[in-house]
Amino acid sequence: MDAKLKKKGNGDSMETERDGLNVVVPSSQQRELENYKFVFDQHAILSVTDAAGCILDANELFSRISGFSREELIGHDHRMLNSGYHLKSFFEGMWLTIGAGKVWQSNIRNRRKNGEFYWVSTTIVPFLGENGQLHKYVAICTDITAQVKMQEEWQGSQQLSRGLSETVAADVIPPCGSKLTHANPVTELTNYTHAELLSMNYWELAHPDSRELAYRRGEVMDAHSEYLINTNRGAEAGVESSVTNIEHPRESAVLVTGITDTKRAEAAQLHAQQVLAQIVNANPMPKFVIDANCVVTHWNKACEMITGISAADMVGTNNHWRAFYTERRLVLSDLVVNGVSEAEIVESHYSNPRCFPLPDGAYNVDIFHPSLGEHGLWLSCTAAPLINEQKQVVGALTTFRDITKQKFFEEELNHAHRDLEQLVQSRTAELEQANLRLAADVRNRERAEAVLLRRNMQLSELNARLNVVQEHLLQNEKMASIGQLAAGVAHEINNPIGYVHSNIGALETYLNDLFLILDAYASTENVLMIDAAAHAELQRLKAELNLDFLRTDIPLLMAESKEGISRVSKIVQDLKDFSYVNSSQEWKWVDLHQGLNSTLNVVNNEIKYKAEVVKEYGTLPEIECLPSEINQVFLNLLVNAAQAIADVERGIITLRSGCDDLRVWIEVADTGSGIAPENLKRIFDPFFTTKPIGKGTGLGLSLSYGIVTKHGGSIEVDSKVGTGTTFRVILPQRQSHESTQEEAP
């Protein structure tokens, strides 16, 4: 548990920072936590590490036993304490257990700062974070150096005892007079070699005076007797025999030892037993020993105190289960002597047994015994097998360690941890609810913002459309005004042109009459010679005025004047046709060729200096349209075609037309600079233009597109940079007036 506590200002609660979350903890709980920490510091060696094993905190007992200061420990891992005693697999198993989120317990030998070794019984508890991942480990240790040292001394004593017993000379023989079946290497007792002994009959070896006694005693199981045997040198030696089933379970056998060696072995074994008894009895920790038959051989004072049963009542019996249970069952030492597996230990109601690598077959379990003490005791029970030189289990040593306080503190700590976890979960749930509300509020605001943005875009689009419509209206109004002005000017010009044309016709008639009179006078000029001087003067005037030239030139001048007046009349009429204004916007059946030609006359001054106009008209029927608007489309396309042609060389503008059963089309093609591909998609957008500032508003094609769309038609464009551009206007022959009225701005 990773938590930092700080006192709030009101003094009634504490604030805990845990994994980045501030949690308010009542001051009573804080005092309890501080009490738990004080108790742990007085008894247990504590350290806290992160997930990688780096030490984050350690108490005073940890510093005291290791010899390292707290500052030297924090920031390092436990490898600085490694004594090199344990195998690599030992620590791999530890990490595998705690990495799986399980509690790990075992005994570890560490090295102090000064190089000395010490043993600790260690329990490592993993802690999970909010995300369920392991993020810290808490190690709780107890110093067991003295217990391990006493156990090692006891095992040394056992080995000494077994060594003494192996030095005793002994022969094993069947009881009915057969040959010797076994003799140990020590043959000083008879002075016969090992091979000689095995070839002899036992009764031949016995002294004649002792053969009957040896034979009689050999038939009685567990019978002991002393008699004489013959040696290889003719001497006599005293021996002791006993009948047993050591080597031959189906028949009895006789164990023979020299009396002197027996006494020596008994003394050595007695001394070993005394040493073992002193080790067990002098140990402050409860211990008892059983033999291979699960009979209690030692029951020390500490064991008497913790169980309330004396050694006199327990030694020599196999009732050691009574000290801990109400019904007969195998205790851990019985299972160790029987060599059962870890799984069988679990089946015997010992949960989470821990196996020690040294000595092999030793196990440790934590057991609660409700019958011990006032309210029951938690005991850490370690049962280690006692093994002789032949690797045979000859008993077991059981050691108890009272861990009641440790378990109590662990339970209290776990309880506090659970309370804190519940509090954290509660606050976390509150935070999650607040986050959900905040997220909902954010989503609502995002939706509102999206609605506002959408409405803003709609308003922007509507504003742009209004601007376009306004420009269209202004352009239409301008064109209407120009049309009205042109119509008025045409009307005013048409009147004087009319009478000028009429007067020229009359003048031509009058001149013809005068020329007739002059011709008549000329024909009579030679006949009517009244006065020679007058005649001469008349001839002079004719020559001076070049009357013959006037007679031929005046008709030509009159014809040219009539043609000029006719051209002016035609231009005025075309101007009236192009600017035709009808307030009711009546649809008319018109000839598109006539409107196109009229528009050409209007823009002739714009085109004639830049390009030659080539007409490739097809046959077109009259179509139903608004003539002035269609003429405006032609005007825009012709002006754009002229402006697209460079000034350095003269270009060509080609006008084509054609039709099918339902539609007609007009093409305006130029040999200008063309339109770049990236601009083709935008040429019909309002205010888009590639012309220099002052030469275009960007509305011509946009207005043309709107007019053609209004007529239910379309405009197609094909352009190649450096080659030219072709616009094709496609219009229906007949209008559906409902749709066109709906589309009209």
Secondary structure, DSSP 8 states (H G I E B T S, - for coil): ---EEEE-TTSSEEEEEETTEEEEEEHHHHHHHHHHHHHHHHH-EEEEEETT-BEEEE-HHHHHHH---HHHHTTSBGGGGB-S-S-HHHHHHHHHHHHTT--EEEEEEEE-TTS-EEEEEEEEEEEE-TTS-EEEEEEEEEE-HHHHHHHHHHHHHHHHHHHHHHTS-EEEE-TTS-B--EE-S--TTT---HHHHHTSBHHHHB-GGGHHHHHHHHTSTT-EEEEEEE-TTS-EEEEEEEEE-SS-TTS-EEEEEEHHHHHHHHHHHHHHHHHHHHHHHH-SS-EEEEETTS-EEEE-HHHHHHH---HHHHTTSS-GGGGT-SS----HHHHHHTT--HHHHHHTT--S-EEESSSTTEEEEEEEETTSTTT-EEEEEEEEEEE-TTS-EEEEEEEEEE-HHHHHHHHHHHHHHHHHHHHHHHHHHHHHHHHHHHHHHHHHHHHHHHHHHHHHHHHHHHHHHHHHHHHHHHHHHHHHHHHHHHHHHHHHHHHHHHHHHHHHHHHHHHHHHHHHHHHHHHHHTTT--S-HHHHHHHHHHHHHHTHHHHHHHHHHHHHHHHHHHHHHHHHHHHHHHHT---TT---EEE-HHHHHHHHHHHTHHHHTTTEEEEEE------EEE-HHHHHHHHHHHHHHHHHHS-SSS-EEEEEEEEE-SSEEEEEEEE-S----HHHHTTTTSTT---S-TTS--S-HHHHHHHHHHHTT-EEEEEEETTTEEEEEEEEESS--HHHHHHH--
